[in-house]
């Protein structure tokens, strides 16, 4: 089953760009990076070479690479050792613009990663590097080649992409709903589709399983397999974490933190609060440094994302990592359910997590909104779910995720006192509308909304 991805167009734009660069594809495990990149390569290049440094092809290429770069003093130095390495690996290799070389799991070799500048500057062929654990490249032996890389992040399927695979006709209605309101049945169907998406999330294999079998339990079983694989593989990169339960406890602790009604964190940092909970739930001598590294690892691997805090709606008082959310709703649903979250709280938390992911994507280049990370805010002893500011017009939006007819007194007060320009209500059961500076929108239409 082919699931259409909007990011495909960005791959095409990279190929057609006049700037010659190596394309770095980042993203969590099992988000479809390898499938999408190979599909793109086969459709847009005449010659494709695929190397996976985590598999046999990687071992074979490294043997070719070592042979090609070997040199004895007093002998003639090879003129093009890297080109020679690819010819040893693939005798038909030709260094032309119609050739693309894909190096998957690039994080497995610092030596190959450090050749990126040469890939970009010494070859006519195009290079795409990918990896599920690119967080590892922040280790000292990896040298980031600034200026020679175009970075692109692939996420799990958005609701819009899920909907297109779920019901093509309903997706067509969805794309025009902001301009052309539909009958009640369309809103009901979209709400149902969104509720399914909140439960299974957007990992391609999970979505495929649900669409083929229409069985929620089977789909969630696929999700558990993905998370088990991720935690088992992550252990390889740690010398001070002995089993995968540490990661599981971090996930569960994130749920407990987000489930609290509070203004920010009791501790000075997210890592301190998480460490406190992890140590309380898991009998281990895990250190603060280990906890910090594990949290950073989860962030750079695309499993969690950080949310900032704007104190008293003063954008100069910005704390970048005051909360964290999951980067997939299926993962969030699975772990929130495991900690015993009640149905009402679960629905509200998943909605907030959905909004966080959407705002996070709008920070990717070219950015639509300001700040280093998505952010919530405090104001006059109250809390505002999210704040977004348009980069184009500097319009400041207060965003409230609400169920039923609930209002947001803190945001209303801030709006009245000129601390923001607009208030956006996101609700599950509404057709939307505008009343002066206040807009109401079905939450599942957020991906169609533009912060002007």
N, C-alpha and C positions, 0 to 999 in steps of 0.2 A: 504494500500500500504506500503510495507516494503522498506525503503531506506537504502541501505548498508552504514555503517559507518566504516571508517578505525580505529577509536578509539576502536572498539570492540576487536581487537587483544590485545590492552593494558589491557583490562579487564581480558582477558584470562591469560596474563602474570602475572598479580597480583595474580590470584588464584594459579597459578603454582609456584610462587616464594617460596623459602624456608624461607623467612623473613615474619613472621606473623605480619600484620599491618592492621589497619582500613583504608579502602579506602574512601577518601573524593572526591566526584564528584562535581566540581564547573561548573558554566556556567550560561548564561543569561536565562531569562524566556523563556519557549517554544522552547528550542533548542533540545528537545528530551531526556533529561536526564532520566526521570522516565521510559519511554518506553524502552529505550536501556538497562537500568540497570535491569529491570524486565525480559526482554527477555534473557539477559545473565544469570541471576540467575536461571530462569526456565530451561535453557539448560545445566547448569553446576553444579547444586546442587539438591539433592534429597528433601530437605526441605527448604522452603522459607517462611519467615515471613516478611510482609510488613506493616510498620507503617508510616502514614503521620501525622506529628504533627500539620498540618494546617487544618486537617479534623477530622471527628468523631473518626477514628481509633486512632488518637493521643490523644484525650481526654480520650478514654477508656484505653489506655496504661498508661497515667499519673495517672489514678485512681489506676491501678494495681501497679504502681511504688510506689505511696504514701503508699499504704497498705503494701507492702513488706518491705519498709524501716522503717516503724513505730516501735518504740522500747520504752519501759518504763523502767526507771532505776530500778534495782533490779531484772529484769527478764533476762533470757538467751538471749544474742544477737544473731540475725540470722547469720548463717555462710555464706550463699550465697544470700544476699538480691536481687542482680541484676538478678541472675538466677531464683529466686523465682518470681520476677516481670514478667519475660517472660513466666513462667509456668502459672501464673495467667491469663495472656493475651491469651496464646495459650497452653492449657493443654497438647498437644502432643509434646511440645518443648523438644528437646533432645540436649544437648550441645556436638555436634560432628562436625568434620571437614566437614561433608557433609551438614551442615546447614548454611544458610546465613540469616542474619537479616538486612533488609533495613530500615533505618530511614530517611524518606523524610522530607524536610523543617526543617532540624535540627536547623536552626537559631531561631525557635520559642521557644526554651527552652534552656537557658544557663545551667540549672541544668543537663539536659541530655547530652548536648554537653561536659560538664566538666567531664563526666564519660568515655570519650574516652579511657583514659589510662587503665581503668579497663576493658573496652570492649576488648582491645587488649591483655592485660596481664592475665586476669582471665578466659577467654573463649577459648574453642577450636573452637567454631563456628566463622564464619567470619562475619564482620560487614561492611556495606556500608552506608555512610551517604551522603546525597545530599541536595542541597538547591539552590534556585534561588537568594537569597539575603544574601549570606554568608558574604557580607560586614558588616553585623550587628555583626558578631563575633569579630569585632575589638573594640566593646564596653567593658568597664572594667569588667563586670560580666562574660564575656566569657574568659576562660583560654585555650590558645592554647597548645595542648599536643605534643610538639616537639619530634620527634623520633618514635611516635606511629602511625603516619598518612602517608599514601601515597596519594599525591594529584594528581588529574587528571582533566583537564579542557576539557569540551565538547563545541565546537563552533557550530555555524550554519554550514550547509553543505558547503564544499569547492566547487570550480568549478568542480574539478575532481569527487567529489561525486554526484554533480548535473548531470554531463554529463553521468555518469554511469546509472542513472535513466532515463535520457532524451533519450539516444540512445546508447544501449549496443555495437552495431557494431562500431559506431563512437568512443566510449570510447576505444575499443580495438586498433583502429588505433592511437588514441591520446597517448596511453601508449608506443608506439614504435616510435613515430614521431621524437624524437631526434636522434635516430640511423638510422631510415629508412624513409627518406622523402617520402611523398605521392604526389598524383596528386593535381592539383589546387582545385578540388571540395572538397577535404577533408579539406583544409585550409579554404575555404569559409564556409563550414558547421560548423567548429569549431568556426570561427569568429561569425557566427550567434548565435550559442549556448551561447557563451560568452556574447554577447550583451543582450540576454534574461536574463542570470544570473545577469548581472549588474543592470537590472531593478527590478527583483523580489528578489534577494538575496538568502539566504540559510536557512531561517526558515522552518523546515520540513512541517508544515501545509500550508505555502505559496507555497512551491514547489509542494506538492501534489495537491493543488488546480489548479495550472497551468498545471501540467501534465495531470490531468483528464479532465479539461475543455478547455485548450489552450486559456484561456481568461485572458489577462494581468490585466484588471480592477478588475476582481473577485479575482485574486491573491493578488493584492495590497490592496483590501478591507480586506483580512485576515490579512495582515501586520498591517493595521491601528488598527484592533481589538487587536492584540498582544501588540502594543505600548500603546493603551488606558488602557488595563489591567495592564500593567507594571506601568504606571504613577499613576493609581488609587490605586494600592497596595502599591506603594512606600510611598504615603502620610501617611500611618499608622506608619511609622518609623520616622516621623518628627513632632515636636511640633510647629515649627515656619514657616512652609510652609502651607498655607491655601488652595491652589488649585493647580491643575495639570498644570496650564499655566506656572508656573515657569520652570518646566522641558521642556515644549515645547519651551519656549523662549531660554533656554540654547541650545537646539538642533539647533534652527534657528541661534543663535549667532555663534555656531561652524561653521556652513555653511558660514556665512559672513566672519569669520576670514580666513577660508581656501580658500575662493574665492578671497582674496586679493593677489596682486603681491607684496610680501614683504620679507625681510630677517629676519625671526623670528617675534617677537612681539614688538609693540610699548611700551607696559607696561613691568614691571619687571617680571610678571608672567602670566601664562595662566589664573589663577583665576581672576586676576585683570582686564585683558582684557575682559573676559567673563562677569564679574560683571558690567563693564562699559556699555557693550552692553545690558545686561539684564535690567538694570535700565533705560536705554534710551528707551527701547521698551515696558516696562511693568511697569505701575504705581504702585509701591509697596515700602515698606520700607525694602525690603530684605537687610540683612546685608552682609558684606564681609564674615563673618564666616558662615552664612547660605549658601552663594554661594559656598564657599569652600567645605562644607559638601555635598552639592548636587552634585558637580563635583566628589568628592571622591566616593559618592554613585553610580553614574553612572559608574565609573571605576570598582569598586569592584563587581558590578552587571553584568559586561560584556557587557555594552551597548557602551561604548567608550573606547579607548585606548590612551595612551600618546606616543608622539614622541619626542625624544631628539634633541638637536642642538649641532653640533660640529663646534665651531668657528674657522675659518681659517684652517680647517682640522687638528686641534690639538686635538687629542683624550683626552688629559689631560684637555682641556677646554670644558667639556661636561655638558650640562644643560639638565636634564632628562625630563622635562615636558614643552617643548616650543610650542608644538602643540598637538592637539588631533584629532583622526579620529574615525569614527564609526566602530564597529566590525561586521557590516553586510552591504552588498552593497544595499540591498533592503531598509533598513532604511536610508542609506546615500542618495539614489536616491529620496526617498520620501521627505526628508526635504530640500535637495538642490533644488528640483523642486518647493517646496513651497516658497522659497525665490526668485524665478524668475531667477534662473541661466540659461543662454543661452545654447543652445545645445552643442556647441563646448567646452565651459568651463565645462559643466556638464560631458561630456565624459572624458575629461582629468582628472577631479577631481576624478571621480569614478575609473579610472585606477590607480591613485595614491593611493586611498584608498584600492584598491585590493592588491597592492604591500605591503602596510603597514601591512594589515592583514596577508599576507603570511610571512613576516619577523617576525611579532609578534609570530606566531606559531613556528618558528624556534628557538626562545629563550626558549621555554618550554624544560623541561628535557627529554632526554639528548640534551643539546643545540648544535646547529650547528654553530651559529654565536655569535660574541661578543657583548658587551654593555648591559646596563640595559634595554634599550628599543630600538626599531628601531630608526634610527636617520637620519636627513638631515644635510647638512653642508653648510657653507659659505666659500668662497675662492676668494680673490682678487676682491672684490666688486661684486661677482656673487654668485649664489646658485646652489647646487647640490641636486637633488631630494632625494636620499638616499645613505647611506654608509653602507656597510656590510663587516665584517671581519671574515674570516673562523677561527674557534677555532682550527681546526686540523693543518692547514698549515700557519696560520696568513696572508694569502693572503687577500689584501684589495681591495674591489670592489667598484667602483662608479656606481650607478644605475640611469639611466635617463629614464623617462617615456615619450615617444615622439609619436606624430602622424605624418603621412606622412613621408617626407624625412628630417624632422627637425634634427639638430645636437645640441650639447651641448658644446659651446665654453669654459665655465668654467671648465667642467669636462675634456675636451681635454687638456686644459692648465695644470690642476693639474696632469694629467697622464704624460704629457711630462716632467713636472718638478719633477717627481718621488714621488709624494704625494700618489700614489696608484699603484697597480699592474695591475688591469684590469678595463676596462670600459664596462658595460653591458647596451645596449640599449634594452628597452622593447617597442615594437610597435604592433599596432593592425593589420596592413596590411603588413605582411612580411613573408617570409619563413625562415628567419634567415640566419646566416652565421658568419664566423670569419675572421677578418683581423688583424693579429698580436695580439696586446693586447686588441683589440676591438671586442666584441661579440654582435651580434644582435639576438634577440629572439622574436618570437610571444608572446605577453604578457600572453596569455592563457596557454602557456607552462611553466610558471614560477614554477608551482607546481612540475613539473618533473625535474627541474634544481637543480643541487647540487653546493653549494659553496665549492669548493675543496681547 
